[in-house]
Amino acid sequence: MYSLILLLVFLVVMIAVGVWGLKKTSTMTDFFLGGRSLGPWISAFAYGTTYFSAVVFIGFAGKQGWQFGLSSLLIGVGNAILGAMLAWIVLGKRTRVMTQRLGAMTMPEFLEARYGSDHMKMISAVLVFVFLLPYSASVFKGLGHLFESTFGISYDFALIILVGITGLYLILGGYFAVTLTDFIQGFIMLVGAIAMCALLIYRAGGFPEAFLAAAENYKHHVPQEMRPSALTVGSLIFMTSFGTWGLPQMVQKFYAIRDEKLIGKAAVITTVFALIIGVTAYSSGILSHVFFDTTSVPKTASGSINYDMIVPTLLTTYLPDFLMAVIMLLVLSASMSTLASMILVSSSAITIDLYKGYLHPDVSEKTSLIIIRILSGVFIICSYAISRMQIGFIVTLMSLSWGVLSGAFMAPYILGIFWKGVTKAGAYAGLFSGAGLAVVLFFVLGAENSPLASSIAMVVPFAVVPVISLFTKKINPSIVGTAFGENK
């Protein structure tokens, strides 16, 4: 009963925010970047809530908490320090300033303007659209499992609810609605995550006894030969932390902040948020070793451990109804904010980068707004269709998407904002080598080594881009001058 009441209130608020955002959105810049007018708190919460979704609370917390034990806490800490704080400090100011100088609203637009290449924008837009689909589907999948276990409703019906509400407030209000709901959802996430972790620790014997018991049980539940190596743990930290540096939906947050002087404050807020969410999420997975053993842990029909169901089963079994309702809103909030950002970025890849960029450069603002709203709906439907197919593990789907997108974009984007010497050929080489390696290594090394595959795909282009740039034609000085603020 508590869950249903809170859910209805939450959904009504989300719809109201969407209606409010409709009144604030009259141009493409409004719809996609909120007019570049957002403050540090809104920007920080938008970054944090986009970063953490059901993939973390359901997929990662369950799988890594069980397989890695206490080592999984390093992932949460790494995400906060490397994926949140360092990203804002290193990338925030330069990205905000350079994208405004170049008049770029999306990652493909930035690459086109920075390197003077129309084809790079087209290729980048296709990559964004195609590889954000499995990522968003993984989020829908995690939410569907939680709704199924919480309300006892079918997986398909749960997905329909999520698709409808997320699509409604995004399509109506665009980035204004997304960021305001992110702010609301962020506070729900903080309260819910702290309450969840505190009660689980209490039920498991208190602190530090609960974690000592989990560590001891871990030795019996996971044989030595099945425990992750330091390389596996390190590659997962690297992928989930530095991988965000190249994801278009994360970089977008730097574009939209009102003033580069606010970036330091946003960095602090995001770091605290990420640290709380990351540590509490992985703690729930670690504590599953106290509440389950190898016989009682959730299993699939084939008898293997069902990692996607560890946390939902743990929460629904050991938390009271009211707190379970809050946790349900926590995961729903985290996932809807992530979904909205991915949908916004993906629909922009078609509307801004392909349709307006190639087919109809003179299309009106009104028509562009209509198209991006329609495509947002199409992208949600496609994500829903993929999530219904029940393809593999949540973490596997996300790892492939992160690897391809971050591998393709990180080097051309990051080197492009710091080094004037990157050439168009160098940027292309980075784009293709990163995306290609991510796909090839994913299948060569296997899904279980997808974090390592993704990490390699992110690192290699940082060597490829400079080498190719040293031996290829330099970019027009006027383009470089505009990007670095040297042209008057």
C-alpha positions, 0 to 999 in steps of 0.5 A, spaced: 500 500 500 505 504 501 509 503 495 503 504 491 501 511 494 508 513 494 509 511 486 502 515 484 505 521 488 511 521 485 508 520 478 504 525 478 510 530 480 514 527 474 508 529 470 507 536 473 514 537 472 513 535 464 508 540 463 511 546 467 517 544 462 513 545 456 512 552 458 519 553 458 521 550 452 521 554 446 528 553 442 532 547 441 537 550 446 532 550 451 530 543 450 537 540 449 541 544 454 536 548 458 539 554 455 545 553 458 543 557 464 543 551 470 546 552 477 551 548 480 546 544 484 542 542 479 548 541 474 551 536 480 545 532 481 543 532 474 550 529 473 550 524 479 543 521 477 545 520 470 551 516 473 547 512 477 541 508 475 538 501 476 544 498 473 548 500 479 543 498 484 540 492 481 546 489 476 552 491 479 551 491 486 548 484 486 553 481 481 560 485 484 557 485 491 557 477 491 563 476 486 568 481 489 566 482 496 569 488 500 573 489 494 566 492 490 567 498 495 573 500 491 568 501 485 564 506 489 569 510 491 573 510 485 566 512 481 566 518 486 573 520 486 575 519 478 568 519 475 565 525 478 570 529 482 576 529 477 571 529 471 568 536 473 575 539 475 579 536 468 573 537 463 568 541 466 571 548 464 574 547 458 568 543 455 563 549 457 567 554 454 569 551 448 563 548 446 560 555 447 565 558 442 564 553 437 556 553 438 556 546 439 550 542 443 552 535 442 558 531 442 557 529 434 556 537 433 563 538 437 567 533 433 564 536 427 566 543 429 573 542 432 575 538 426 572 541 421 569 534 418 561 533 416 562 525 416 565 525 423 558 528 425 554 523 422 558 517 424 558 519 431 551 520 431 550 513 428 554 511 434 550 514 439 543 512 437 545 505 436 549 504 442 545 507 447 539 503 445 542 497 449 544 501 455 537 504 456 534 497 455 539 495 461 536 500 465 529 498 463 530 491 465 533 492 472 527 497 473 522 491 470 525 486 475 524 491 481 517 492 480 516 485 478 518 483 485 515 489 489 508 489 486 508 482 484 506 485 477 508 482 470 515 484 468 512 487 461 506 491 465 512 494 469 516 496 463 510 499 460 509 504 466 516 506 466 516 507 458 510 512 459 512 516 465 519 517 462 517 519 455 511 523 458 515 528 462 521 528 457 517 529 451 513 535 454 519 539 458 526 537 455 532 538 459 528 543 463 524 538 466 529 532 466 534 537 470 528 539 475 526 531 476 533 530 477 534 534 483 528 531 486 530 524 484 537 526 487 534 527 494 530 521 494 536 517 492 540 520 498 535 518 503 533 512 500 540 509 499 542 511 506 536 508 510 537 502 506 544 501 508 543 503 515 537 498 516 541 492 512 547 493 517 542 493 523 539 487 520 546 483 519 548 485 526 551 492 526 557 496 524 562 493 523 560 486 525 556 486 519 561 487 514 566 482 518 561 477 517 560 478 510 567 478 509 568 471 512 562 468 509 565 470 502 570 466 503 566 460 503 561 462 498 566 464 492 571 459 491 578 462 490 579 460 483 572 464 482 574 470 485 576 476 481 583 478 480 586 485 481 586 486 474 579 485 473 577 489 479 582 495 476 579 494 469 572 495 472 573 501 476 577 504 470 571 502 466 565 505 470 569 511 472 573 514 466 568 511 462 563 516 463 568 521 461 567 520 454 559 518 454 555 524 451 549 524 456 555 525 461 559 530 458 552 534 456 552 536 463 558 540 462 555 544 456 549 546 460 552 549 466 551 557 467 558 559 468 565 556 468 566 559 475 561 554 478 564 548 476 568 547 482 562 547 487 558 543 482 564 538 483 564 538 490 556 536 490 557 531 485 563 527 489 559 527 495 553 525 492 556 519 488 560 517 494 554 516 498 550 512 492 556 508 490 558 506 497 551 504 499 549 501 493 555 496 493 554 495 501 547 492 499 551 487 495 556 485 499 551 484 505 548 479 501 553 474 503 550 475 510 543 474 508 544 468 503 548 462 502 550 458 496 543 454 496 538 460 498 541 465 493 537 467 487 538 462 481 536 462 474 532 456 471 538 453 469 541 453 476 546 458 476 546 464 480 541 470 478 545 476 480 540 481 477 535 478 482 540 478 488 538 485 491 531 485 489 530 479 493 534 481 499 530 488 499 523 485 499 525 480 504 528 484 509 526 491 509 519 493 512 514 495 507 514 503 508 522 503 507 521 498 501 517 503 498 522 508 499 527 504 496 523 502 490 522 510 489 530 510 489 531 505 484 526 508 480 529 515 480 536 513 479 533 510 473 528 515 470 533 520 470 539 516 467 534 514 461 531 521 460 538 523 459 540 517 454 533 518 450 535 526 450 542 525 447 540 519 442 534 523 439 538 529 438 543 525 434 538 524 429 534 531 430 540 535 431 546 532 428 543 528 422 536 531 420 538 538 421 545 537 420 545 534 413 538 533 410 534 540 412 539 545 415 534 551 414 529 547 418 525 551 423 526 551 431 518 549 431 519 543 426 526 541 430 522 541 436 517 537 434 521 532 431 526 531 437 520 530 441 517 524 436 524 521 436 524 521 443 518 517 443 521 512 438 527 511 442 523 509 448 519 504 444 526 501 441 529 501 448 522 497 451 523 492 445 530 490 446 529 490 454 523 485 453 528 480 449 531 479 456 538 479 452 543 477 457 546 480 464 544 488 465 552 489 466 554 485 460 549 490 456 552 496 459 559 494 459 558 493 451 555 500 450 560 504 455 566 501 451 564 503 444 562 510 446 567 511 451 572 508 446 570 512 440 569 519 443 574 519 449 581 521 446 578 525 440 574 529 445 579 530 451 585 531 447 581 536 442 579 540 448 587 540 451 591 540 445 591 544 438 595 539 434 590 534 434 588 533 426 582 530 423 585 524 421 588 523 428 581 524 431 578 519 426 583 514 427 581 515 435 574 514 433 575 508 429 580 504 433 576 505 440 569 503 437 572 497 433 577 495 439 571 495 444 566 490 439 572 486 437 575 485 444 568 484 447 567 478 443 574 475 443 575 476 451 568 474 452 562 477 456 565 476 463 571 480 461 567 486 458 570 491 463 577 489 461 575 490 453 572 496 455 578 499 458 583 497 453 578 500 448 578 507 452 586 507 453 589 505 446 586 511 442 590 516 446 596 513 443 593 512 436 591 519 436 597 523 437 601 518 433 597 519 427 596 527 428 604 527 428 604 525 420 597 528 417 595 534 415 594 540 420 587 543 421 585 550 418 588 555 423 582 559 424 578 553 426 583 551 432 583 559 433 576 559 434 576 553 439 581 556 443 579 563 443 584 566 439 580 569 434 578 576 435 
